[in-house]
Amino acid sequence: MSKYDVIVLGSGPGGYVTAIRASQLGLKTAVVEKESLGGVCLNWGCIPTKALLKSAQVFEYLNHAEDYGLKATGVDKDFTAVVKRSRGVAEGMSKGVQFLMKKNKIDVINGFGKIKPGKKIDVDGKEYSADHIIIATGARSRELPNLKQDGETVIGYREAMTLKDQPKSMIVVGSGAIGVEFASFYNSMGTDVTIVEYMPHVVPVEDEDVSKQFERSLKKAGVKVMTGSSVEKVEKTKSGVKATVKTKKGEETLEADIVLSAVGIKTNIENIGLEDVGIVTDKDKIIVNDWYQTNMPGYYAIGDVTPGPALAHVASAEGITCVEKIAGMHAEKIDYSNIPGCTYASPEIASVGMTEKQAKEAGYELKVGKFPFSASGKASASGAKDGFVKVIFDAKYGEWLGCHMIGAGVTDMIAEAVLGRKLETTGHEVLKTIHPHPTMSEAVMEAVADAYDEVIHL
């Protein structure tokens, strides 16, 4: 039996990052992976979807070349080539993780891992032991009882990434990040897209101003949006599918080539030995403390399988915190109120901290500022005037309570707000931090200026 200091079950952005940090700290480490290194994120999630979205963005640019004083004739798309490029990007990233495993002298154990009592893992009949076992098995697309995925007419994100033929029409059920990113991609490529969302607004976790702006942008781009609605049943037809949608006005029937179910995720905690070891779970999640220890000594869990936000960067941070604590370092607890969220649709959405509604409900007296990209010189020059930056401050102490952005490139801008909040900066400090001109990032400074009645360019 091979013995390790740490064995990580799963090699997604939680698992492989955890393993690398453990190795850096001098711990003999192994990773167990049943599929490809990098997990869902690198192979079927974060990375390949961004490759698809980039192809769609370039296609849109070419089709709107005249807006930039250019002429592009004979512009066409090769859907198969677009998918192939996306898969190539994913494979390249997975090979990069392979390199990192070798570089950091981490053993990769291929196969399905199942934890056992006595701090052991069985991988397809072979046993391994470790002082510390970290579960990082991630999640998959969740299925609704009335929306079973068959991989053909009702699909999940995996199939949406690798369709052989581009559908002429698509119904997207759910308007979270996964749903709207695929809606943006397929709409840009020419598919007739309808989004069905149960909540009153699309991207319902976002600030209401962002949700309303995003819905306007979707409709402007030609996406049909049905909020406050639910898909009751889906029937297969000769040409595709027929969906019965319950709306505020009654039932409506939609027809399309295909339905994409994007109604959240389901954790991968079945058949991995949790019951055998006696690890406590609640509502599909493994219960852990601030250092990601389960109720059983020597067993830990990070990422999507735990109650925190199901985001790649959260899983990585949790894994690093977990192994630093194991190694005896003075680890710092993660501040879950300062986790950025990003949606890579068109336009992009990025946010951190409280929404305006949440801040009011928490009893704060607020200073709220907003700066539209329509007033930004860089946005005008780039042809990307849709959207805005919105900031929320505590009027009493100047604490930066929240920041919400929608527009081109905002997923690369949100880190300023995350860092500012981490350093406990105030509105006045942001206002007196000189931002380069012309840039999209100036909108942050201008939004803060608006909150403090000092805005120049509005």
Sequence and secondary structure as in RCSB ss.txt:
>XXXX:A:sequence
MSKYDVIVLGSGPGGYVTAIRASQLGLKTAVVEKESLGGVCLNWGCIPTKALLKSAQVFEYLNHAEDYGLKATGV
DKDFTAVVKRSRGVAEGMSKGVQFLMKKNKIDVINGFGKIKPGKKIDVDGKEYSADHIIIATGARSRELPNLKQD
GETVIGYREAMTLKDQPKSMIVVGSGAIGVEFASFYNSMGTDVTIVEYMPHVVPVEDEDVSKQFERSLKKAGVKV
MTGSSVEKVEKTKSGVKATVKTKKGEETLEADIVLSAVGIKTNIENIGLEDVGIVTDKDKIIVNDWYQTNMPGYY
AIGDVTPGPALAHVASAEGITCVEKIAGMHAEKIDYSNIPGCTYASPEIASVGMTEKQAKEAGYELKVGKFPFSA
SGKASASGAKDGFVKVIFDAKYGEWLGCHMIGAGVTDMIAEAVLGRKLETTGHEVLKTIHPHPTMSEAVMEAVAD
AYDEVIHL
>XXXX:A:secstr
 EEEEEEEE  STTHHHHHHHHHHTT  EEEEESS TTHHHHHHSHHHHHHHHHHHHHHHHHHTGGGGT    S 
   HHHHHHHHHHHHHHHHHHHHHHHHHTT EEEES EEEETTTEEEETTEEEEEEEEEE   EEE  BTTB   
SSSEE HHHHHS SS  SEEEEE  SHHHHHHHHHHHHHT EEEEE SSSSSSTTS HHHHHHHHHHHHHTT EE
E S EEEEEEE SSSEEEEEEETTEEEEEEESEEEE S EEE  TTSSHHHHT  EETTEE   TT B SSTTEE
E GGGSSS   HHHHHHHHHHHHHHHTT       GGG  EEE SSSEEEEEE  HHHHHHTT  EEEEEEEGGG
 HHHHHHT    EEEEEEETTT BEEEEEEEETTGGGTTHHHHHHHHTT BHHHHHTS   SS TTHHHHHHHHH
HTT  S  
